[in-house]
Amino acid sequence: MAKKIVTDLDVSGKTVLVRVDFNVPMKDGVITDDNRIVAALETIQYLIDHKAKIVLFSHLGKIKTEEDKAANSLNAVAVRLSELLGEGVAFSSATRGEELEAAVSALNEGDVLLVENTRYEDLDGKKESGNDEELGKYWASLGDLFVNDAFGTAHRAHASNVGIASHLESAAGFLVEKELKFLGDAVDNPVRPFVAILGGAKVSDKIKVIENLLNKADKVIIGGGMAYTFLKAQGKEIGNSLFEADRVELAKELLERAGDKIVLPVDVVIADRFSNDANREIVSVDDIPADWEGLDCGPKSVELFADVLKDAKTVVWNGPMGVFEFENFAQGTIGVCEAIAKLEDATTIVGGGDSAAAVAQLGYEDKFTHISTGGGASLTYLEGEVLPGVEVIDEK
């Protein structure tokens, strides 16, 4: 059965608790990227228009010390949200107690209140991130209904998502609905050919994703640091390239099982040290010198990947093709991004994290069907695993 969404709830005059993902990057108290705030606006505006009293919960960063608290207050987010909505947003500096309860009681229909960083509760034991039952029940007591619109935390059971939802009628917000639709359709009901592209550093981070997608996709392109474990499994000399010795046998098994379904780089950009300023060369994967390391896939690999992609109707991409943060080793990631962006009549999905950052940096957001807001959550979904924050939402 499908999950309830916010439009299934009668919100008029009700106090609606909303878990949003305002875990935005900050520098010296200033928000450097407000995309996650913007992503939540549709659900918040819907609730305003339908005369709900809105209480927003989010975490920001990790809280282990009093210094962390000072550096990760959501106050700046309340100010930015107010600017984006074009109306005032109240802020509670308390996560429980009289101040918070009074702020909730003072709400009129259409008002918005942002509660201070939920992870302030982690300073006294992991109450938020450990899904403390008493805390979830307390927060739930503040409202009538619960809406989860934080896909970025849906893979974790926290007091502010699973805890609250366990005690109130609950629904998904528009952002979570959109994430589930695109990722769900791509993985479980793709228009074929379906090509998955997996990058990043470690095979161990993505074993379950690879195994799940080998059962679903027509081709699985593997790049980034992960590729060298697979090249090692093929018996190739990989020099000082990053690889996981304890995953080589697994990579062999996956290659045998996959047949021609797995596509690996055929050339790489190598360096004599791990630095943007290192000496670099482009070589075949059969010619990596013993004292050099691969930091990007080469131009022939990009051509090969583009050829595999050219007829694709569904594409899911998660992870960069090289050390994207080094300008001199970003061409593989850029090339793959451009190849996907050029596809016509294809559903193209970027699974959050570094690949989403690459798309944004290259200005290709408008060329992709969907860019996930949750790196960890999209990865968990691609593994075929249950998302606790979604599972707990009421069925229609």
C-alpha positions in Angstrom: 0.0 0.0 0.0 1.0 3.6 -0.6 1.9 5.9 2.3 -0.3 8.9 3.2 0.9 12.2 2.0 0.2 15.6 3.5 -2.9 16.2 1.2 -4.5 13.1 2.9 -4.6 14.9 6.3 -7.2 17.4 7.5 -4.7 20.1 8.7 -7.0 23.1 9.1 -6.7 24.5 12.6 -4.5 21.6 13.7 -1.0 21.8 15.2 1.1 20.0 12.6 4.6 18.8 13.6 6.9 18.6 10.5 10.3 17.0 10.4 12.3 18.9 7.8 16.0 18.6 6.8 17.6 21.9 7.5 21.1 20.3 8.0 22.6 23.1 5.8 26.3 23.9 5.5 27.3 26.9 7.7 30.5 29.0 7.9 30.9 31.4 10.8 27.2 31.4 11.5 26.3 32.1 7.8 24.4 29.6 5.6 26.5 28.8 2.5 23.9 26.7 0.7 20.1 27.0 1.3 19.0 24.3 -1.1 17.6 22.1 1.7 15.5 25.0 3.1 14.2 25.7 -0.4 13.3 22.0 -0.9 11.0 22.1 2.2 9.1 25.2 1.1 6.3 23.4 -0.9 5.1 21.4 2.1 5.4 24.4 4.5 3.5 26.7 2.1 0.8 24.1 1.7 0.3 23.9 5.4 0.3 27.7 5.7 -2.3 28.0 2.9 -4.5 25.3 4.6 -4.5 27.1 8.0 -2.3 24.7 10.0 -0.3 25.8 13.0 3.2 24.6 11.9 6.0 23.4 14.2 9.2 22.5 12.4 11.9 20.1 13.7 15.4 19.6 12.3 18.9 18.7 13.3 22.1 20.6 12.3 25.5 19.0 12.5 26.6 16.7 15.3 26.3 17.9 18.9 28.9 16.5 21.3 30.1 19.6 23.2 28.8 23.0 24.3 30.9 24.5 21.5 29.1 22.3 19.0 25.8 23.8 20.3 27.0 27.3 19.8 28.2 26.6 16.3 25.0 24.7 15.2 22.1 26.8 16.3 19.1 26.8 13.8 18.5 30.5 14.5 20.1 31.6 11.2 17.9 29.1 9.5 14.8 30.6 11.0 15.9 34.0 9.6 16.5 32.6 6.1 13.3 30.6 6.1 11.4 33.8 7.0 13.0 35.6 4.0 12.1 32.7 1.7 8.5 32.5 2.9 8.1 36.3 2.9 6.6 36.1 6.5 7.7 35.9 10.0 9.0 32.6 11.5 9.0 32.2 15.3 12.0 30.5 16.9 12.2 28.5 20.1 15.7 28.3 21.5 14.5 25.4 23.7 13.9 21.8 22.6 11.6 21.0 25.5 10.0 22.7 28.5 7.9 25.8 29.2 9.5 28.1 26.5 8.8 25.6 23.8 5.3 24.8 25.0 4.4 28.5 25.3 5.7 29.1 21.7 3.6 26.3 20.4 0.5 27.5 22.3 0.9 31.0 20.9 0.7 29.9 17.3 -2.3 31.1 15.2 -3.5 29.4 12.0 -0.8 29.8 9.3 2.0 30.6 11.8 5.4 28.8 11.6 7.6 27.9 14.5 11.1 26.5 14.1 12.4 24.5 17.2 16.1 24.6 18.0 18.4 21.9 16.8 16.9 18.5 17.8 20.4 17.1 18.4 20.9 19.5 21.4 19.1 16.6 23.1 22.1 14.4 22.3 24.4 16.3 24.7 22.9 14.4 27.6 23.0 10.9 26.0 21.8 10.2 22.4 18.2 11.0 23.1 17.4 12.3 19.6 19.7 10.1 17.4 19.0 7.1 19.7 15.2 7.5 19.2 14.6 7.9 23.0 11.0 6.8 23.5 10.2 9.4 26.2 11.5 12.3 24.0 9.5 11.2 20.9 6.4 10.9 23.0 7.0 14.4 24.5 7.4 16.0 21.1 4.4 14.2 19.8 2.3 15.6 22.7 2.9 19.1 21.3 0.8 18.5 18.2 -2.1 16.8 16.5 -0.5 15.5 13.3 2.9 14.6 12.0 4.4 15.2 8.5 7.9 13.8 7.6 9.5 15.8 4.8 13.1 15.0 5.8 14.3 12.4 3.3 17.9 13.1 4.3 17.3 11.4 7.7 14.7 8.8 6.6 17.4 6.0 6.8 17.8 6.7 10.5 15.4 6.1 13.4 15.4 9.3 15.4 13.1 10.6 18.1 12.1 13.5 15.7 10.9 11.2 12.9 10.2 7.6 14.0 9.6 8.7 17.6 7.0 11.3 16.9 5.3 9.3 14.1 4.8 6.4 16.5 2.3 8.5 18.5 0.5 10.6 15.9 -1.4 10.2 12.6 1.4 10.7 10.1 2.0 11.4 6.4 4.9 12.2 4.0 5.5 15.7 2.8 5.8 16.5 -0.9 9.6 16.2 -0.9 9.6 12.7 0.6 6.8 11.7 -1.8 8.9 12.9 -4.7 12.0 11.1 -3.6 10.1 7.8 -3.1 8.4 8.2 -6.5 11.6 8.8 -8.5 13.9 6.4 -6.6 11.2 3.7 -6.3 10.2 3.8 -10.0 13.8 3.8 -11.1 14.8 0.8 -9.0 11.7 -1.3 -8.9 9.9 -0.4 -12.1 12.5 1.1 -14.5 12.0 1.9 -18.2 14.7 0.0 -19.9 17.6 0.0 -20.6 18.4 0.9 -17.0 22.0 1.9 -16.3 23.4 2.4 -12.8 26.6 4.4 -12.3 28.4 3.9 -9.0 31.5 5.8 -7.9 33.1 6.9 -4.7 36.0 5.5 -2.7 35.1 2.2 -1.2 33.5 -1.0 -2.4 32.6 -1.7 1.3 30.4 1.4 1.3 28.4 0.1 -1.7 28.5 -3.7 -1.6 24.8 -4.0 -1.0 24.0 -1.3 -3.6 26.1 -3.2 -6.2 24.5 -6.5 -5.3 21.0 -5.1 -5.4 21.5 -3.2 -8.7 23.1 -6.2 -10.4 19.6 -7.8 -10.0 17.8 -4.7 -11.3 19.9 -2.9 -13.9 21.0 -3.8 -17.4 24.4 -2.3 -16.9 26.4 -1.2 -13.8 29.2 1.2 -14.5 31.8 1.3 -11.7 34.2 4.2 -11.4 36.0 6.2 -8.7 38.3 4.5 -6.1 36.0 1.4 -6.1 37.1 0.5 -9.6 40.7 -0.3 -8.5 39.5 -3.1 -6.2 37.7 -4.6 -9.3 40.8 -4.1 -11.5 42.9 -5.8 -8.8 40.4 -8.7 -8.9 41.0 -9.0 -12.6 44.7 -9.4 -11.8 45.9 -6.0 -13.0 48.7 -4.0 -11.5 47.1 -0.9 -9.8 50.2 0.6 -8.3 49.5 2.8 -5.2 45.8 3.2 -6.2 43.3 3.0 -3.4 41.8 -0.5 -3.0 40.4 -2.8 -0.4 42.5 -6.0 0.0 39.7 -7.7 2.0 37.2 -7.0 -0.8 39.1 -8.4 -3.8 37.6 -11.9 -3.5 34.1 -10.4 -3.3 34.9 -8.2 -6.4 35.9 -11.4 -8.2 32.7 -13.1 -7.3 30.6 -10.1 -8.4 32.5 -9.9 -11.8 31.9 -13.6 -12.4 28.2 -13.3 -11.5 27.7 -10.2 -13.5 29.2 -11.4 -16.8 29.3 -8.3 -19.1 26.9 -6.4 -16.9 29.6 -4.6 -15.0 31.5 -1.9 -17.0 34.9 -0.8 -15.6 37.3 2.0 -16.8 39.7 1.2 -19.6 42.1 4.0 -19.0 42.9 6.2 -15.9 44.5 9.4 -15.0 47.5 8.5 -12.7 49.5 10.7 -10.4 52.9 10.3 -8.7 51.3 11.5 -5.4 47.9 12.4 -3.9 47.8 16.1 -4.8 46.1 18.3 -7.3 49.6 19.5 -8.3 51.0 16.0 -8.8 52.6 14.9 -12.0 49.9 13.2 -14.0 49.6 10.9 -17.1 46.8 9.1 -18.9 47.4 5.3 -19.2 45.6 2.1 -20.0 44.4 0.2 -16.9 46.9 -2.4 -18.1 49.8 0.0 -17.7 49.6 1.6 -14.2 53.2 1.9 -12.9 53.9 0.3 -9.5 54.7 3.6 -7.8 51.8 5.8 -9.2 48.2 5.9 -8.3 44.9 6.3 -10.3 42.9 9.4 -9.3 40.4 9.7 -12.2 39.1 7.7 -15.1 40.5 8.7 -18.4 38.9 10.0 -21.7 38.5 6.6 -23.3 36.6 5.4 -20.2 34.3 8.4 -20.4 33.7 7.6 -24.1 32.9 4.0 -23.2 30.6 5.0 -20.4 28.9 7.6 -22.7 28.4 4.8 -25.3 26.8 2.5 -22.6 24.5 5.4 -21.6 23.5 6.5 -25.1 20.3 4.3 -25.3 19.5 4.4 -21.6 15.9 5.3 -20.6 16.6 5.1 -16.8 19.9 6.2 -15.2 20.8 6.3 -11.5 24.1 7.9 -10.6 25.7 7.8 -7.1 29.3 8.8 -6.5 32.1 10.6 -8.4 34.4 9.0 -10.9 37.6 10.3 -9.4 39.0 12.7 -6.9 36.5 15.4 -7.9 37.6 17.9 -5.3 41.0 18.1 -7.1 40.4 20.2 -10.3 43.0 18.2 -12.3 41.3 14.9 -11.5 37.6 16.0 -12.0 37.3 15.4 -15.8 35.9 11.9 -15.4 33.1 13.0 -13.2 32.5 16.0 -15.4 32.4 13.8 -18.5 29.9 11.3 -17.0 27.8 14.2 -15.8 27.7 15.7 -19.3 26.9 12.4 -20.9 23.9 11.9 -18.6 22.8 15.5 -19.1 22.7 15.1 -22.9 20.3 12.1 -22.8 16.8 12.8 -24.2 13.6 11.0 -23.1 15.4 9.4 -20.2 14.7 9.5 -16.4 18.0 10.6 -14.9 18.4 10.5 -11.1 21.4 11.6 -9.0 21.6 9.9 -5.6 22.7 12.8 -3.4 26.1 13.3 -1.9 29.2 14.2 -4.0 27.6 13.4 -7.3 24.7 15.9 -6.5 27.4 18.4 -5.6 29.1 17.9 -8.9 25.9 18.4 -10.8 25.2 21.6 -9.0 28.8 22.8 -9.4 28.6 22.2 -13.1 25.3 24.0 -13.5 23.4 20.9 -14.8 20.6 20.8 -12.2 18.0 21.5 -14.9 19.2 18.7 -17.1 18.5 16.0 -14.6 15.0 14.6 -13.8 15.7 14.4 -10.1 18.5 15.2 -7.7 18.1 13.5 -4.4 18.3 15.5 -1.2 19.5 12.6 0.9 22.9 10.9 0.1 22.7 8.3 2.9 19.0 7.7 2.5 19.2 7.3 -1.3 22.1 4.9 -0.8 20.0 2.8 1.7 17.1 2.8 -0.7 19.4 1.7 -3.6 20.5 -1.2 -1.3 16.9 -2.4 -1.2 16.8 -1.7 2.5 13.8 -0.3 4.5 13.9 3.4 5.5 12.7 3.6 9.1 11.5 7.2 8.7 9.3 6.1 5.8 8.2 2.7 7.1 6.6 4.3 10.2 4.4 6.7 8.1 0.7 5.7 8.0 -0.6 3.8 5.0 -3.3 5.4 2.9 
